[in-house]
Amino acid sequence: MSAVGRLLRRKFHRTAINRADPDPWGSQARLTFAAQKANKHEAWAENARKIKAGNRKSMLTLLEERGLVKDIAGGRQALNNLLTEKPIGAYVGVDPTAPSLHVGHLLPLMALFWMYLHGYTAVTLLGTGTVRIGDPSGRTTARSRQSENEREQNCTAMRLQLKRLWQNVIALGVKHEHKNHISRERQVLLNHTWLEGVPAMDLVTKLGSEMRLGAMLAKDTVRTRLEGDDGMSLSEFLYPLFQGYDWWHQYKTWGVQMQLGGSDQYGNICAGMEAVDAMRRHEDIPGDLNDPLKATYGITTPLLTTPSGEKFGKSAGNAVWLDKDMMSSFDLYQYFLSTPDTHVERYLKLFTFFPSDEINLAMRAQEADPSKRIAQHLLAKSVVELAHGANAAVEAEQVHKSIFAGRSTITFDKSALGGSITSRGIPAPQLSKEQASLLEHKLRFAGKAKPSSTAAEAGDGLTGLTVHLPESVVQSASDFSQVLLAAGLVSSKSAGRRLIDSRGAYVVVPRSSDTEDKNILNWSPIEPQHTPKDFVIQHSERFVVVRYGKSKLRICRLIDEWKFKRKGRVLPEEVEMQGETAPQSEQEQKKTVPSVPEAESAELRR
Ligand SMILES: N[C@@H](Cc1ccc(O)cc1)C(=O)O
């Protein structure tokens, strides 16, 4: 291994015990409150001196260098100054419209996490009240109404997820040797707790009378909606008022002077700044209203698109969920692993806490041998570590290595196949009734968002990879195209056939004798003359394991037709392209085969 590789490896495997914090158990906690406060001020003043002397980067510069800043509301210079002078509070709000965050939410959150690691108060706010109104920003139609039950399930799931995310951030802070600033604080707040108690009169007389209609009416979303047939409801139009009130509440209780959001939040953030000013005028808050050190500021993060121009984080029309039950660690790993070389450096800056010099090292190693995809692996593992935790990240990497090196630690024994396949052969844990219903809700949601594939199963490391198929599909199929379609790997039988013809799909060959090492998965390219029924792996249950490219793996569990129907499952429908039956040149065939990132297919052929 190269020196660079060794360095990155060491860094990656550093554990929480090997922390640089000289005061790991927080003797600070034993100091009196007054002493802590004095310490906090002194430490911050020292920090500000270093920044002003040019010996340390300001917080804003760091966020800009990471590529996390698109627009600043309130003035760059004033914000830079404020962030240098005071460990202010900042917040990111998310409405629980689904049971999980998706990768699109990560950018503003990453900026917030960076701030926390540098000693600011960071608030993640769950819009348990605002979700009932529905943010119209960037939408051409009103959101569909959620049932109370669904809303509650989403709130519970997202609240848990935010807590876990925070735990992972703290572990990452230790790993990346961030100083344990005494000024740092973090909160997960739920906005229904205050929004439900706001008197309507207050909203109208204090906020409503101050906020000007002109800016609200000029917003693109409002204009387009008003021009459309359905118009816009008053509640949607008033949404920014409630988001603004959130800010006010946090401003006075937590010193939150900054809001971060995706680029579609710029209008709401500006409205919020106006709302806080209005409330400051109405409530007697001491201090000069024009003092820039007391004002509010906003930052939006850029909107990411894939190289082909799609919204980032949408894979084939589906969001890339951060919840393990909705998208497995393995699938999340694969998603980031397929990042093109041209984008990987930018994504490392955006989605990881690696300092720039280590990203540069990784990029040097990457350029020296792009086929190893060192930077992509680093990115994929880091994102899984952030979203699912360190163990899941190590596991996803190991599963990847074992599958694509032809070796697998997946043991096809009874315990592993009892409920779900786990990479360690450990059965999925017992769930309480509440956990089971939450899980079911999440999976239903994931299923809804993925109409083209059969519902994924719950498991602990390889969720989303197991699909149920009726036994009859495998028994009657004369070639594998039908199985690839039923497993959700291709969108039509002819696409499946082309994939097979180009030797782009693989199947696990069942062991012919008990003496063969059951830890080795014997992958074979699927040949046109292969019949699926010859590839059934028989254990306590029956399976066929297929994949295409490096990342699309499906463990197809075969069940009786009636059971399949009873579970309410349907096979994915064919999406035939126009004129697909016409013979194609080899060049054209390549184009319509489901896209396997270039580098991956090249690697597979090697
Ligand atoms: N409106 C934000 C979520 C949000 C909710 C409440 C807030 O106070 C802030 C942000 C969104 O849809 O992304």
The ligand as an ORCA input file, in Angstrom:
! r2SCAN-3c Opt
* xyz 0 1
  N     -39.647     24.914      5.173
  C     -38.520     24.057      5.326
  C     -38.518     23.346      6.632
  C     -38.512     24.289      7.810
  C     -39.565     24.278      8.696
  C     -39.588     25.161      9.762
  C     -38.525     26.053      9.923
  O     -38.548     26.939     10.967
  C     -37.465     26.072      9.045
  C     -37.465     25.185      7.960
  C     -38.477     23.044      4.180
  O     -39.491     22.703      3.673
  O     -37.441     22.578      3.820
*
